[in-house]
Amino acid sequence: MTLSLRDFFAIERRGRIFFFSVVATLCLSHHVGAQDPKWKESEVKGDTLYNKEDYKGALKFYNKAIEMSGLKEKEEYRMVYKRAVCHFTIAEYKEALADLDIFVKEYPDVPQEKLMRAFIYRELGDNEKQLINLEAAMEFQSPSADMLKWRGLLYLQKSEFRKAKKDILLAREFQDDPEVETYLGLIYYNLQQSDSAFVSLNKSIELDATYVPAYLYAGSISLENGDYNLSIQYLNLALRLDPKNKEALFYKGAALIELKRTDEGCRCLNKAFYAGMDDAGDYLKEYCYEIDD
């Protein structure tokens, strides 16, 4: 039974750290002066709570400041942006997008606004809008390694492998890391360059011997190539790092089945299935035992 390559890891949660670093320039605190309008005090209170990561508390003061200001001056739209950040952080994505729609009318060329939209659509699982907004942001500023990796992954998910390769190779010029090399491995494999794929995956492991995705993809690619013993070697290393990893258990079980080591394979597949790997059920039904639907 031929296995398809699965996408079982995504951009790491450090993306949130990247997000807050790029929006910081629009979220600076302001001190209240004697000549400042009355709404300014509420904005500063919101900024104080924002800096303390009390986003719900900050929202109350930003709402008050926006209501008091009436958004009569362009500068006041900065508060709408900060309110959008708060909504995003507490997973109120519809409200965040609504605020960005207001903000962009006065600031159409601010890359941070487009980046925030991309992050929101990432959380919503909308890859198409994610890519549109990320590309728009990159038109207004030089791309960073994180942005290139992000766009490269989106291209990879769309099977636009040559575009993905271009972005990931450029990201590697900024900073080589296990994630970059693993993405490259997947790209090369999908471009029918299996040898180059393993060079990148092994480089990923050299850079960080604890980076589990590199072992998983090397194991799954070896399985698809029919090199079952090599697949098991990679997957055993993955399981040494993460003994309950359901993907590693699934692929190892499949490789063992192909090697006619059925009892061992069924044990692995059973563990994978009960860990939530539904695809293992088909193997279990065919090679091990019946599972009631």
N, C-alpha and C positions, 0 to 999 in steps of 0.2 A: 504494500500500500504506500503510494507516494505521498510524502508530507509536503505541505506548502510552508514557506518561511513565514513565521509569525512575528508580528510587531508587538513584543511583550514588554517593551520599556519605552518611556517617553522622556521628554526633556525633564531634567531633575527639578525638584522644588526650589533649588537655588534661583530659579527664574524669578521668584518673588523678590529676592534680594536685588537682582538685576533691575527689576521693575522700579523698586523704590530709589535706586541710584539714579535712574534716568529721569524721574519726575521731581527730584529734589529741588531743582532750580526754580520750579514754579510753586514750591511749597515752603517758602522761607517765612519765618516769624517776623512780625513787625511790632515795634514798640509804639505805644500810644503817646502822642504829643499833645500839647495844649491846643493846637489848631486843628487837630484831626477831627473828622466827623464822628458823630455819636456811634455809628455802626462799627467803627474801627475797634472799639473796646471789645465788642462781641467777637470780632474776627480774631483778635489777639488771644482771647480766652479759648477760642476754638483751636488756634495754633498750639497753645500750651498743652491742651489735651491730646491733640494730634501727635505732638512730639513725645507724649507719654504713652502712645499707642492705645489711647482710649478713644476709639474712632466713633463709637456711638455717642459718647459725650461731646466730642468735637462737632458731630453733625448738628446737634441742638443749637450750638452757638453759630455755626455757619448758616443754618436756616434763618436764625434771627438776624444775623448781619445782612444777609442777602435781602430779606424782607424789608429791613430798615433802609438799606441803600437804594432799593428800587432798580439797581443795575443801570444807573444813568450814565456812568462813565466806564470807559473801556477797562480801566484798571480794576474795577470791581468784579469783573468776570473771573479774575484770579480765584476768588472765593468759590465760584461754581466749579472750577477745576479741582480745588482741594476737596470740595464736597463729593465730587465724583470719585476721587481716590478713596475717601472713607467708605462710600457705598461699595466700591469694588472690594475693599479689604474685608468687609463683613458679608460678602457674597450677595449683595443686592445689585445684580448685574443690570437689570432693566433700568433701575434708577440711575446707575452710573452712566449708561448709554444716553439716557435722556439729558443728563447734565452735560455730557460731552457735545450733544447736539446744540445745546445753548452756547457753550464755550466756543465752539468752532466758528460760529458766525462772526465773532470778533477776532479770533485768532486762527485763521484758516491754515497757516503755514507752520504750526508748532509741531515738531515731530513727536514730542511726548504724548500729545493727545492721540495721535495715531497708534503709538506704541501701546497706550492703555487700551485702546479698542482691540488691538491684537491680543493682548493678555486676556481681556474679557472673553473674546471669542474662543480663545484656547480653553478657558474654563468651561465654556458652553459646548465645546466639541465641534465648533464650526471651522473646519480647516480652510475652507475657501475664503471666508471673510477674514480669517486670521492672516492668511497670506496677502490678501489685498491690502490690509492696513499695515502690515509689516513692510511690504514693498514701498508703500507710500511714505512711511517714516524714513526709510533708507534713502529716499530721494532728497531729503532735506539735511542729511548729515552723513558723515563718513561711517560706514558700518563697522561695528566692533566684532570681535571673535564670537561673542555670544549671539549677536544678531545673525551673523552668517551661519552659525551652527543651527540656529532656530529655523532660518529659511531653508537651509539645506535639508533638514529633516522633513519639512513640509513638502519640498520637492520630491524627496525620497518616498514619502507616503503617497504622492500622486503619480509615482512611477516615472517621473521626469528625471531620469538618472543622470543625464549629462549636465543638466542645470545643478543638480544636487552635488555632483562631483566638483564643479567649478567653485561653488560656495564653500564646500568643506576643505578643499585644497587651499583656498585663500584663508580660511579660518586657521588652518594649520600653520600658515606663515606667521600669524599673530601669536599663536600658542598651540603647541602640540600637547594633546592629553589623551587619555584612554577613550573618552567619548568620541573625539574626532576620529581616531583610528578605527573605532568600531563602526561608525557611520561609513567611513571609507570602505571598510571590509564589505558591508552590505551593498554599497554602490557597485564596487568592483564585481561582486558575485552576480548582481543583476545585470551587469554589462557583459556577462559571460567571461569574466577574467578571474577564474577561480584561484589561480596562483597568487595574483596580486591581492585577492581578498584575504587569503591566509597570511600573507606578509603583513597586512594592516592589522588583522586580528591578533597575531602574535606580537606585533609591536605594542598594541594596546595592553597586552598582558605584561610585557616587559616594563611598560611605564607604570603599571599598577597591578601587581599580582593578585589583588583582592577585588578587582573590578569584574563582578560576576557576569554582566551582559556579554563580555567578549568570549567567555567560555561557552555561554549558552548558544551564541550564534555560530561559533566555530564547531560546536557539537552538532547543531541542527544542520549546518551546511555539509559537514562530513557525512551525516546520515543521508541527506538527499543525494550526495555523490556516491553512496553505496560503500563508503569506507567506515564500516560499523565499529571496528575496533578503535579506530582513531576517535570516532564520535564518543565512545564510552570513556576514553581517556580524558577528553575535555570535560565531559559531563561529570565524571567523578571528581575532578578538581572543583567544578562549580558546587557540587554537593558537599565537598569538604568545607567550603566557605559558608554554604547555606544548605544544611541537610534537609530542610523541608521545602526547598524550592520546587514548586509543582511543575514548572516547565522542564527543569533538568530531569526530574523523575519521569515525566512523560517521554521525553526524547530518549532517555536511557532505556526505558522499558521497550520502546519501539525498536531500538537498536538490538537489544537482547532477543526480542522476538525474531528479528531477521537472522540472527545468528543461531536460531533454533534453541536458545536457552530459555525455553518458554516459562518454566516455573519462576526463574529470577525476573524475567520480563513482566510477568503478571503481577508479581509483588510490587514492582515499581509502578506499574500502571494503576494498580489498585490504590496505592498511596496518592498518586497524582489525581485520580478521580475524586477521592474523598477530600482532597485539598482544594477542589473546585475546578479542576481541569476537565471540562466536559468532553473534550475530544478523546480523552482516554477511554471513554465509554465504548466507542466503536471498536477499539482494539480489544477491550475486555470481552465484548460480545462475540467477536470473531475468533479470538484465540484462547480465551480463558473460561468464561462462563456467561450465562444469560443474566441480563440485568432487567428487572421489571421496569416498564415505562411508567 
